[in-house]
Amino acid sequence: MTTVDMQKRNLFRRKSETITENLMPWIGNSLQLTENCTQCKSCVENCPENIIVNGDGGFPVIDFSLGECTFCGQCAENCQENVFDDTHQIPWHKKAMIDDSCLANQNVFCRSCGESCLEEALTFQIGINATPQIDLEKCNGCGACFAPCPTNAISIKETK
């Protein structure tokens, strides 16, 4: 297996450009992470869902293909640096988005995303085929719907 030398890979990038998406909960922006994170891996080691991984530049990010975020706060609680905001606040402004590759758009019955959503933010419009609809008020962006989607039609995006 070949390993990637992240130092060389990011040689010509600014530190703040190494992370743009999939920030952990309670991190306001990528600069907050890149300026304060020491890459100690405390958040990675203490995540009970095992969804925090080393991302671009070696900084921790969420990998929704591994599961959902339960917003337990262990990442923030175990971090010794000034990386996270107050965990009593809303963790983030991410929401699930469904693109055109959804099987329902090809008249294939699939409800894997809806069955995984504990918030019941995903409902299915009744008709010839049941197309998923996301209630953005209920969706907390946890990512539970991401991994079960067989066509990768779901993304978790910042809405703010």
C-alpha positions as CSV (number, residue, x, y, z in Angstrom):
1,M,0.0,0.0,0.0
2,T,1.3,3.4,-0.9
3,T,1.2,6.2,1.7
4,V,0.7,9.8,0.8
5,D,3.1,12.4,2.2
6,M,0.6,15.1,3.2
7,Q,3.4,17.6,3.8
8,K,4.5,17.4,0.1
9,R,0.9,17.2,-1.1
10,N,0.0,20.5,0.6
11,L,3.3,22.3,-0.1
12,F,1.7,25.0,-2.3
13,R,-1.6,25.3,-0.5
14,R,-2.4,27.7,2.3
15,K,-3.1,25.9,5.5
16,S,-6.7,27.3,5.5
17,E,-7.3,25.8,2.1
18,T,-6.7,22.2,3.2
19,I,-10.2,21.8,4.8
20,T,-13.4,23.0,3.2
21,E,-16.1,20.4,3.8
22,N,-17.1,17.8,6.4
23,L,-15.9,19.8,9.4
24,M,-16.7,18.3,12.7
25,P,-19.7,19.6,14.7
26,W,-19.3,22.8,16.7
27,I,-16.5,24.1,14.4
28,G,-17.5,27.5,13.0
29,N,-15.1,27.5,10.0
30,S,-12.1,25.8,8.6
31,L,-9.7,28.6,9.7
32,Q,-10.8,27.9,13.3
33,L,-9.7,24.3,12.8
34,T,-6.5,24.8,10.8
35,E,-5.2,27.5,13.1
36,N,-5.8,25.7,16.4
37,C,-5.7,22.0,15.7
38,T,-2.5,20.2,16.6
39,Q,-3.6,17.0,14.9
40,C,-3.2,15.1,18.1
41,K,-6.0,12.7,17.0
42,S,-7.8,12.9,20.3
43,C,-11.1,13.6,18.5
44,V,-10.5,10.6,16.2
45,E,-9.7,8.3,19.0
46,N,-12.7,9.4,21.2
47,C,-15.5,9.4,18.6
48,P,-17.8,6.5,19.6
49,E,-19.2,6.3,16.1
50,N,-15.7,6.1,14.5
51,I,-16.7,8.6,11.8
52,I,-13.9,11.2,12.4
53,V,-10.9,10.5,10.2
54,N,-7.8,12.3,9.1
55,G,-8.7,14.4,6.1
56,D,-6.8,16.5,3.7
57,G,-3.7,18.0,5.3
58,G,-4.0,15.5,8.2
59,F,-6.8,17.5,9.8
60,P,-9.8,15.6,11.3
61,V,-13.0,15.5,9.3
62,I,-16.3,13.6,9.3
63,D,-16.7,10.7,7.0
64,F,-20.4,10.0,6.6
65,S,-19.8,6.8,4.6
66,L,-18.7,5.3,8.0
67,G,-21.9,6.3,9.8
68,E,-23.8,9.1,11.4
69,C,-22.9,11.8,13.9
70,T,-24.9,11.4,17.1
71,F,-23.7,14.8,18.4
72,C,-22.5,13.2,21.6
73,G,-19.8,15.9,22.0
74,Q,-16.9,13.5,22.7
75,C,-14.8,15.2,20.0
76,A,-15.1,18.6,21.6
77,E,-14.9,17.3,25.2
78,N,-11.6,15.5,24.6
79,C,-10.0,18.3,22.5
80,Q,-7.3,20.2,24.5
81,E,-7.1,23.0,21.9
82,N,-9.3,26.0,21.1
83,V,-11.0,24.2,18.1
84,F,-14.6,23.8,19.1
85,D,-17.4,26.3,19.9
86,D,-19.8,25.8,22.8
87,T,-21.4,22.4,22.5
88,H,-24.6,23.7,24.0
89,Q,-25.2,25.5,20.7
90,I,-26.5,24.0,17.4
91,P,-23.7,21.7,16.2
92,W,-23.8,22.9,12.6
93,H,-26.0,24.1,9.8
94,K,-25.6,21.0,7.5
95,K,-28.6,19.4,5.8
96,A,-29.0,16.4,3.6
97,M,-29.5,17.1,-0.1
98,I,-30.7,14.6,-2.7
99,D,-29.5,14.8,-6.3
100,D,-31.0,13.4,-9.5
101,S,-29.1,10.0,-9.2
102,C,-31.7,8.9,-6.6
103,L,-33.2,5.6,-7.6
104,A,-36.7,7.0,-7.2
105,N,-36.0,9.3,-10.2
106,Q,-35.4,6.2,-12.3
107,N,-38.7,4.6,-11.1
108,V,-36.9,2.2,-8.8
109,F,-38.4,1.6,-5.3
110,C,-35.9,2.5,-2.6
111,R,-36.5,3.9,0.8
112,S,-33.1,3.2,2.5
113,C,-32.5,6.8,3.3
114,G,-35.9,7.3,5.0
115,E,-35.6,4.1,7.0
116,S,-32.3,5.3,8.5
117,C,-33.6,8.8,9.5
118,L,-34.4,8.9,13.2
119,E,-35.6,12.5,13.0
120,E,-38.1,11.5,10.4
121,A,-36.9,14.3,8.1
122,L,-37.3,12.2,5.0
123,T,-40.7,11.4,3.8
124,F,-41.9,10.0,0.5
125,Q,-44.2,11.7,-1.9
126,I,-47.0,9.3,-2.9
127,G,-47.4,8.8,-6.6
128,I,-46.2,6.4,-9.4
129,N,-42.9,6.1,-7.5
130,A,-42.3,7.4,-4.0
131,T,-39.7,10.2,-4.3
132,P,-38.0,11.3,-1.1
133,Q,-38.6,14.8,0.3
134,I,-36.5,16.3,3.0
135,D,-38.0,18.5,5.7
136,L,-35.1,20.9,6.3
137,E,-36.6,22.0,9.6
138,K,-36.3,18.4,11.0
139,C,-33.0,17.5,9.3
140,N,-30.1,18.0,11.6
141,G,-27.5,16.9,9.1
142,C,-26.4,13.9,11.1
143,G,-25.6,11.9,7.9
144,A,-27.6,8.7,8.9
145,C,-29.1,8.7,5.4
146,F,-25.8,9.1,3.6
147,A,-24.2,5.6,3.9
148,P,-27.3,3.5,3.2
149,C,-28.0,5.3,-0.2
150,P,-27.0,2.8,-2.9
151,T,-26.4,5.4,-5.6
152,N,-24.6,8.1,-3.5
153,A,-27.4,10.5,-4.3
154,I,-27.3,12.1,-0.8
155,S,-24.8,14.7,0.3
156,I,-24.5,16.5,3.5
157,K,-23.9,20.2,2.9
158,E,-23.6,23.4,4.8
159,T,-26.8,25.5,4.3
160,K,-25.7,28.7,6.1
